[in-house]
Amino acid sequence: MHQTAGESCLNAQFQKPAIAFELFNDAVLNCDIPNHDLCRGDVVKLMDYHAVPDGEDGYGIEVINTSSETIALTAVPVSALLLTTS
């Protein structure tokens, strides 16, 4: 289930994904993350993987602006991410 613009995906229901994202690659946010001023469609860098035995796994992400400055570091669930098409 994809989130619409303006919806937060941090409390959405989830299923464990069949694929894992590779660290240090780019991904795209599948939803808004308002507490970090991040929007659906923002490109993020996957920095580390968080395995959660009784919940949804996630990733630590870094968001960089066009001047190569870090503007956000946070963790998101796997359901908040989409693969980029290179």
C-alpha positions as CSV (number, residue, x, y, z in Angstrom):
1,M,0.0,0.0,0.0
2,H,1.5,3.3,-1.1
3,Q,1.0,6.4,1.0
4,T,-0.3,9.6,-0.6
5,A,1.4,12.9,-0.3
6,G,0.9,14.3,3.2
7,E,0.5,10.9,4.9
8,S,3.1,9.6,7.2
9,C,4.1,6.0,6.6
10,L,5.8,5.4,10.0
11,N,2.8,3.7,11.5
12,A,1.5,1.9,8.4
13,Q,1.0,-1.8,8.4
14,F,3.8,-3.8,6.9
15,Q,5.0,-7.1,5.6
16,K,8.5,-8.3,5.6
17,P,9.9,-7.6,2.1
18,A,11.3,-10.4,-0.1
19,I,14.2,-8.2,-1.1
20,A,16.7,-6.1,0.8
21,F,18.1,-2.8,-0.2
22,E,21.9,-2.6,-0.6
23,L,23.7,-0.3,1.8
24,F,25.2,3.0,0.6
25,N,22.8,3.1,-2.4
26,D,20.1,5.5,-3.1
27,A,16.4,4.9,-2.4
28,V,13.3,7.1,-2.7
29,L,10.9,7.9,0.1
30,N,7.5,6.3,-0.3
31,C,5.8,8.8,2.0
32,D,6.3,12.0,3.9
33,I,8.2,12.1,7.1
34,P,7.0,15.5,8.5
35,N,9.1,15.6,11.7
36,H,12.2,15.7,9.5
37,D,10.7,17.9,6.7
38,L,11.1,15.0,4.2
39,C,8.6,14.4,1.4
40,R,7.6,11.5,-0.7
41,G,9.9,11.3,-3.6
42,D,13.0,12.6,-1.8
43,V,16.1,10.6,-2.6
44,V,18.0,9.2,0.4
45,K,21.2,7.3,1.0
46,L,20.9,4.0,2.9
47,M,23.5,4.1,5.7
48,D,22.8,1.1,7.9
49,Y,20.3,-1.8,8.3
50,H,18.1,-2.3,11.4
51,A,16.8,-5.8,11.9
52,V,13.7,-5.9,14.1
53,P,12.7,-9.5,15.2
54,D,9.1,-8.6,16.2
55,G,8.5,-5.7,13.9
56,E,9.4,-4.1,10.6
57,D,13.0,-3.9,9.7
58,G,14.4,-0.5,8.7
59,Y,17.3,1.5,7.5
60,G,19.3,4.5,8.8
61,I,19.1,7.1,6.1
62,E,21.0,10.3,5.2
63,V,19.5,13.1,3.1
64,I,21.9,15.5,1.4
65,N,21.1,18.8,-0.3
66,T,22.5,20.0,-3.6
67,S,25.5,21.6,-1.8
68,S,26.4,18.1,-0.4
69,E,25.4,19.1,3.1
70,T,23.6,16.6,5.3
71,I,20.1,17.9,6.1
72,A,18.7,14.9,7.9
73,L,19.8,11.7,9.5
74,T,17.1,9.3,10.7
75,A,15.8,5.8,10.6
76,V,12.8,4.6,8.6
77,P,10.9,1.3,8.1
78,V,11.4,-0.6,4.9
79,S,7.9,0.2,3.8
80,A,8.9,3.9,3.6
81,L,11.4,3.2,0.8
82,L,11.3,2.4,-2.9
83,L,14.1,1.2,-5.1
84,T,15.5,3.8,-7.5
85,T,15.6,3.1,-11.2
86,S,19.2,3.7,-12.3
